[in-house]
Amino acid sequence: MSVLPILGRSPASRVLHAGTAVDPQELLARATHAAQLLPPGSRVAFEGGNALTRLIHFLGADLAGCATLLLEPAWTDGDRAAVLADARPDLVLRLDEWPGHAADEGERTIRATYRDEQAVHPIPDLRTTEQRDQAPHRSERTVRAACSMPVGSELTHFYLPTTSGTSGAPKVLIRSRRSWLRSFAALDLPLAARDRVLVPGPLGSSLFLFGALHALHSGAEVELLDKWSAADAADASRRATAVHLVPAMLSALLSTLEHDPVLRAECGLRTVVCGGAKVDEALEERLDKVLPGCELVEYYGSAEHSLIAVRRGGPLRPVVDVEVRDPVDGVGELWVRSELIFDGYLRGGEIVPAATEDGWSTVGDRAALHSDGSLDVLGRAGSAINTGARIVGAEEVESVLRGAEGVFDVLVCATPHPRFGELVTAVVEIDPVAPPSLRELRARVRGALDPAKRPRRWLAVRDLPRTASGKPARAVIAERLRAGTLRTESL
């Protein structure tokens, strides 16, 4: 059986989605078919499609040595246009009809057609609109002859991830196969063929795509959900042994299990893998209470650096070289030297190499590196709030509030104030069944934070705007607060 390059092996396990199970042989056959219909070594963008279709096409594109961009339906028209302008894909493959985004003039587009109603894999027409109108039909055999697979090496570019957009418009990165193959090894999860890994979020998020590919690399089964739903994830957890989540999703999953003793008793999870944000102590205690014996594996990384540090039970420990530069009271800017790093940004179709100093680079995160080698990450410098001549880290305030009863998630940001410059503002995603009281939240921060760090403005929302990975969209929320367009309620 042929090797799928980004897995570093032949497929050895099933992929499950919406009641359909695709065995390893069928997965390879469908990925190979997708590869044979793509120009080798090109940049491709996939739009629409369900999670299974996206995964198959991603693996097929990798077989053909293509670098793949996964377009997100949640993007605004402006963000989508900006991403395509920077990525400059050779073609955009529409895996299904996606309303609301008409093809721009001159943009190379492909529309999927199906062999029959039961087919999962669409057969696209690779010609541009003009070519389709003017040229005779191009046979599948002709396209197949153009590609001998697999194409490329570990250094081949396979993925065009985008930054999550928590602090601004998405940027397009370019990444080699080697950077993720080495990341799989660094995460070092003890998965085997008997395991089933639940991936409950969109593959357009690198966090969930990484989880799916890592599971297949490890020989474990993968179950895909098209979009996040705590109820669907809880149901799927009856059959899964591991799951990839962000902390807000873990909190919602635990809430569902807490309210359903049957689901809780049937839950098969032995490992919860969390990334994207810090897991606070209260959430970890809830996990231990709801699912005793379930191991929490938390990792810290960035779109640019991939995996940086991992923790299992103890403190966060780096898996690559790290330095904290120019520390004040032990906290400074985190710099990383790693073979897991991305190769650069794409701007106007051109690669802008990653900026490094003798192999070291930074994304601006603040951190403390302790004498025992453990690492505390305190968040991005750009999320700091300047209030009354004091600098407050938003993540520190968020970590205190996330553990409160009735709080699903929280984002802390600055809002303008004529006297203080900026106010520490807490936007709380509440449990609609048992919302927290303002008195309880104020008491919580009073016991953990000095006065300058305590929120002076409190707002409640039913749902925080989020990025594709499930993290609160910091820039979007701050802008809507300034514009007065964020729908909020009083606490």
C-alpha positions in Angstrom: 0.0 0.0 0.0 1.3 3.5 -0.9 2.5 5.9 1.7 0.6 9.1 2.4 3.5 11.5 2.9 2.1 13.7 5.7 1.2 10.6 7.7 4.7 9.1 7.2 3.0 5.8 6.5 0.3 3.9 4.7 -3.2 4.4 6.1 -3.8 1.8 8.8 -7.1 2.9 10.4 -10.6 4.0 9.6 -12.1 7.5 9.3 -15.6 7.9 10.6 -18.0 10.7 9.7 -21.8 11.0 10.0 -22.4 7.3 10.2 -20.0 6.5 7.3 -16.8 4.5 7.9 -14.0 4.7 5.4 -11.5 1.9 5.7 -7.7 2.4 5.1 -7.8 1.0 1.6 -10.7 3.1 0.6 -9.1 6.2 2.2 -6.0 5.7 0.1 -8.0 5.0 -3.1 -10.0 8.2 -2.7 -7.0 10.3 -1.8 -5.1 8.9 -4.8 -8.0 9.7 -7.1 -8.1 13.3 -5.8 -4.3 13.5 -6.3 -4.5 12.3 -9.9 -6.9 15.1 -10.7 -4.6 17.9 -9.4 -1.7 19.6 -11.0 1.4 18.3 -9.2 3.3 20.7 -7.1 0.7 23.4 -7.3 -1.0 25.5 -4.7 -4.7 24.6 -4.3 -7.5 26.0 -2.2 -10.5 23.9 -1.1 -13.8 25.6 -0.4 -16.9 24.0 1.2 -17.4 20.3 1.6 -17.9 18.2 4.7 -15.1 17.2 7.0 -14.6 13.8 5.4 -14.4 15.3 1.9 -12.0 17.9 3.0 -9.7 15.4 4.7 -9.7 13.1 1.6 -8.8 16.0 -0.7 -6.2 17.3 1.7 -4.5 13.9 1.7 -4.8 13.7 -2.0 -3.3 17.1 -2.6 -0.4 16.1 -0.3 0.2 13.0 -2.4 0.4 15.3 -5.5 2.9 17.5 -3.7 0.4 20.4 -3.5 0.3 23.0 -0.8 -3.3 23.3 0.4 -5.3 26.2 1.7 -8.7 25.4 3.4 -11.1 28.3 3.0 -13.4 29.0 6.0 -17.1 29.8 5.6 -16.9 32.0 8.7 -14.6 34.5 7.0 -15.9 37.8 5.9 -15.8 38.6 2.1 -12.9 41.0 2.9 -10.9 38.3 4.8 -11.5 35.7 2.1 -10.4 38.1 -0.7 -7.3 39.1 1.3 -6.3 35.5 2.0 -6.7 34.5 -1.7 -4.7 37.5 -2.7 -1.8 36.5 -0.5 -2.0 32.8 -1.2 -2.5 33.1 -4.9 -3.6 29.5 -5.4 -3.3 28.0 -8.8 -6.9 26.8 -8.5 -9.8 27.0 -6.1 -11.7 23.7 -5.9 -15.3 24.0 -4.8 -16.1 20.7 -3.1 -19.8 21.7 -3.1 -21.9 24.7 -4.0 -21.2 27.3 -1.3 -23.7 30.2 -1.4 -22.6 33.7 -0.9 -19.2 33.7 -2.6 -19.3 34.2 -6.3 -16.1 33.6 -8.2 -14.2 36.7 -9.0 -13.4 37.5 -12.6 -10.2 35.8 -13.6 -10.1 33.5 -10.5 -9.5 29.9 -11.4 -12.4 27.9 -10.2 -13.4 24.3 -10.2 -16.9 23.0 -9.5 -17.3 19.5 -8.2 -19.6 17.0 -9.9 -20.4 13.5 -8.5 -20.2 10.2 -10.2 -23.5 9.2 -8.5 -25.5 10.3 -5.5 -23.7 7.9 -3.2 -20.2 9.0 -4.1 -18.1 10.8 -1.4 -15.4 11.9 -3.8 -16.3 14.5 -6.4 -14.6 14.5 -9.8 -13.7 18.1 -10.7 -13.1 19.7 -14.0 -9.6 21.2 -13.8 -10.0 23.7 -16.6 -10.7 27.4 -16.1 -14.1 28.6 -17.2 -12.7 29.9 -20.5 -10.9 26.6 -21.2 -14.1 24.7 -20.5 -16.0 26.9 -23.0 -13.3 26.6 -25.8 -11.6 23.3 -25.4 -12.7 19.7 -25.9 -13.3 17.4 -22.9 -10.1 16.6 -21.1 -10.2 12.9 -20.1 -9.5 11.6 -16.6 -6.8 9.4 -18.1 -4.9 12.4 -19.5 -4.9 14.0 -16.0 -3.8 10.8 -14.3 -0.8 10.5 -16.6 0.5 13.9 -15.4 1.3 12.7 -11.9 3.5 10.0 -10.5 3.0 9.8 -6.8 3.8 10.5 -4.1 5.4 13.8 -5.1 8.2 15.6 -3.2 10.1 15.1 0.0 9.9 16.1 3.7 10.8 19.6 2.7 7.9 19.9 0.3 5.3 22.5 1.2 2.0 20.8 2.0 -0.1 23.3 3.9 -1.0 26.9 3.8 -2.4 27.5 7.3 -3.8 30.9 8.3 -3.4 32.6 11.6 -6.5 32.3 13.7 -7.5 36.0 13.4 -7.9 36.5 17.2 -6.0 39.8 16.9 -6.6 40.8 13.3 -7.1 39.7 9.7 -5.8 36.2 8.9 -2.3 35.9 7.6 -1.3 33.0 5.2 1.7 30.9 6.3 3.5 28.1 4.3 4.6 25.0 6.0 6.7 21.9 5.1 5.8 18.3 5.7 8.8 17.9 8.0 7.6 20.6 10.4 4.4 18.6 11.2 6.0 15.1 11.1 8.4 16.3 13.7 5.6 17.9 15.7 3.7 14.6 15.7 6.8 13.0 17.4 7.2 15.9 19.8 3.6 15.6 21.1 4.2 11.9 21.8 0.7 10.8 22.5 0.4 7.0 23.3 -2.2 6.2 20.6 -2.6 2.8 19.0 -4.9 1.0 16.6 -7.4 0.3 19.4 -7.9 4.1 20.0 -10.5 6.3 18.4 -9.7 10.1 18.3 -12.6 12.5 18.2 -11.9 15.7 16.1 -15.0 17.8 16.9 -14.2 21.0 15.1 -13.6 22.3 11.5 -10.5 21.1 9.6 -10.0 24.7 8.4 -8.5 25.2 11.9 -4.9 23.9 12.1 -5.6 22.7 15.6 -8.2 20.2 14.4 -6.5 19.3 11.2 -3.3 18.6 13.3 -5.4 16.3 15.6 -6.8 14.3 12.6 -3.5 13.9 10.9 -1.7 13.0 14.1 -4.2 10.3 14.9 -3.8 8.8 11.4 0.0 9.0 11.7 -0.3 7.1 15.0 -2.5 4.4 13.5 -5.6 5.4 15.5 -9.2 5.7 14.1 -10.5 9.2 13.6 -14.1 10.4 14.0 -14.9 13.8 12.4 -17.6 16.2 13.3 -18.3 19.0 10.7 -18.8 21.6 13.4 -18.6 22.0 17.1 -21.6 20.9 19.2 -21.2 20.0 22.9 -24.1 17.5 22.6 -22.7 15.8 19.5 -19.3 15.7 21.0 -20.7 14.1 24.2 -22.5 11.5 22.1 -19.4 10.7 20.1 -17.3 10.5 23.2 -19.1 7.3 24.1 -17.1 5.7 21.3 -13.9 7.7 21.5 -10.9 7.3 23.7 -9.2 10.6 23.0 -10.4 14.1 21.9 -8.8 17.3 20.7 -10.4 20.5 22.2 -9.8 24.1 23.2 -10.6 24.9 26.8 -13.9 26.5 26.1 -15.1 23.4 24.3 -13.8 21.2 27.2 -15.9 23.3 29.6 -19.0 22.9 27.5 -18.4 19.2 27.0 -18.1 18.7 30.8 -21.3 20.7 31.4 -23.2 18.4 29.0 -21.8 15.3 30.8 -22.6 16.8 34.3 -26.2 17.2 33.3 -26.6 13.7 31.7 -25.5 10.9 34.0 -26.1 8.3 31.3 -23.7 10.0 28.8 -21.2 10.5 31.6 -21.3 6.9 32.6 -20.9 5.8 29.0 -18.1 8.2 28.1 -15.0 6.4 26.8 -12.5 9.2 26.9 -9.1 8.4 28.5 -7.2 11.4 27.1 -8.2 15.0 26.5 -5.8 17.0 24.4 -6.2 20.8 24.8 -4.6 23.6 22.9 -5.3 27.1 21.8 -5.5 28.7 25.3 -4.5 27.9 28.8 -6.4 25.3 30.8 -7.1 26.9 34.2 -6.9 25.0 37.5 -10.6 25.0 38.1 -11.3 23.4 34.6 -8.7 20.8 35.2 -10.3 19.9 38.6 -13.7 19.7 36.9 -12.3 17.2 34.3 -10.9 15.1 37.1 -14.2 15.1 38.9 -16.4 14.4 35.9 -14.1 11.9 34.2 -11.8 10.4 36.9 -8.6 9.0 35.5 -8.9 10.8 32.2 -5.5 12.3 31.4 -5.2 15.9 30.3 -2.5 16.7 27.8 -2.1 20.4 27.3 0.1 22.0 24.7 1.2 25.4 23.8 2.2 26.5 20.4 1.6 29.0 17.6 0.7 28.9 13.9 4.2 30.0 13.1 6.2 27.7 15.5 3.8 24.7 15.8 4.4 22.8 19.0 6.5 24.6 21.7 5.7 23.1 25.1 3.6 20.2 26.5 2.4 19.3 30.0 1.0 16.1 31.5 0.0 16.5 35.1 2.9 18.8 36.0 4.0 22.2 34.6 4.3 23.1 31.0 7.7 22.0 29.6 9.3 23.1 26.3 9.9 20.5 23.6 12.1 22.9 21.6 14.7 25.5 22.5 13.3 28.6 24.2 14.6 31.8 25.7 12.9 34.6 27.6 14.6 37.9 26.6 14.6 41.2 28.5 12.7 39.9 31.5 11.2 42.3 34.0 10.3 40.5 37.3 11.0 37.3 35.5 8.6 38.0 32.6 9.9 38.8 29.1 9.4 38.0 25.4 9.5 34.4 24.5 11.9 33.4 21.7 11.9 30.0 20.0 14.5 28.0 18.0 12.9 25.0 16.4 12.9 22.7 13.4 9.1 22.7 13.6 8.9 26.4 12.5 7.0 27.5 9.4 8.9 28.5 6.3 7.4 32.0 5.9 4.4 34.1 5.1 2.7 34.4 1.7 2.2 37.9 0.6 0.9 38.5 -2.9 1.8 35.0 -3.8 5.4 35.4 -2.8 7.1 33.7 0.1 8.4 36.1 2.7 10.9 33.9 4.7 10.4 33.6 8.5 12.3 36.4 10.3 14.9 34.8 12.5 18.0 35.8 14.5 20.5 33.0 14.2 17.5 30.6 14.1 15.6 32.3 16.9 12.2 33.9 16.3 9.2 35.3 18.3 5.5 36.0 17.9 5.5 38.4 20.8 4.2 36.1 23.6 5.2 37.0 27.1 6.5 34.2 29.3 8.5 33.2 32.4 11.1 30.4 32.3 11.8 28.9 35.7 15.0 27.4 37.1 13.5 23.9 36.8 13.0 24.3 33.1 9.2 24.8 33.3 7.5 27.5 31.3 4.6 29.9 32.1 3.0 31.6 29.1 1.2 34.8 29.9 -0.2 35.8 26.5 0.5 38.1 23.6 1.9 41.5 24.4 -0.7 43.0 22.1 -3.5 41.9 24.5 -2.2 44.1 27.3 -4.5 46.8 28.7 -3.2 50.2 29.7 -5.4 51.4 32.5 -4.6 54.3 34.9 -0.9 53.9 34.1 -0.9 50.2 34.9 -0.4 47.5 32.3 -2.8 44.5 32.8 -2.5 41.2 30.9 -5.9 40.2 29.6 -5.1 36.5 29.9 -4.4 36.7 33.6 -7.8 38.2 34.3 -9.5 35.6 31.9 -7.8 32.7 33.7 -9.4 33.8 37.0 -12.9 34.2 35.6 -13.0 31.0 33.5 -13.2 28.8 36.5 -16.3 30.5 37.9 -19.7 28.7 38.1 -22.0 29.7 35.2 -19.1 31.0 33.0 -18.7 29.1 29.8 -15.9 31.4 28.6 -14.7 35.0 28.9 -12.7 37.5 26.9 -11.1 40.5 28.6 -10.2 43.6 26.5 -9.9 47.3 26.7 -12.6 49.9 26.1 -11.8 53.6 26.0 -12.2 55.8 29.1 -11.6 59.6 29.3 -9.9 59.3 32.7 -8.2 56.0 32.9 -7.3 55.7 29.1 -8.7 52.2 29.0 -11.0 50.2 31.1 -10.5 46.5 31.9 -13.7 45.0 30.3 -14.9 41.5 30.8 -17.2 40.0 28.1 -18.6 36.8 29.7 -20.2 34.0 27.8 -22.8 32.8 30.4 -24.5 29.5 31.0 -28.1 30.5 30.1 -29.5 27.8 32.5 -27.5 28.9 35.5 -25.9 32.3 34.8 -23.4 33.8 37.3 -24.2 36.8 39.4 -22.1 40.0 39.2 -21.6 39.8 42.9 -20.1 36.3 42.6 -17.7 37.4 39.8 -16.6 40.5 41.6 -15.9 38.5 44.7 -13.8 36.0 42.7 -11.6 38.6 41.1 -11.3 40.5 44.4 -9.8 37.4 46.0 -7.3 36.8 43.2 -6.3 40.1 41.5 -5.1 43.4 42.7 -7.5 46.4 42.2 -6.0 47.6 39.0 -6.5 44.3 37.3 -10.1 43.8 38.2 -12.7 44.5 35.5 -14.6 47.8 35.9 -17.0 47.0 33.1 -18.9 43.7 32.9 -20.9 42.5 29.9 -22.7 39.2 29.2 -23.2 37.4 25.9 -24.9 34.2 24.9 -22.1 33.3 22.4 -18.7 34.9 22.0 -17.6 35.5 18.4 -15.0 32.8 17.6 -12.3 31.9 15.2 -12.3 28.7 13.2 -10.3 27.0 16.0 -12.9 27.9 18.6 -11.0 30.6 20.3 -12.6 33.9 21.2 -12.0 36.4 18.3 -10.3 39.1 20.3 -10.0 41.7 17.5 -13.6 41.2 16.3 -15.0 41.5 19.8 -13.0 44.6 20.6 -14.0 46.2 17.4 -17.7 45.4 17.9 -17.5 46.9 21.4 -16.0 50.1 20.1 -18.7 50.3 17.3 -21.5 49.3 19.7 -22.5 46.4 17.6 -21.8 43.5 20.0 -25.1 42.2 21.4 -24.6 42.1 25.1 -26.8 41.8 28.3 -26.3 43.1 31.8 -25.0 40.8 34.4 
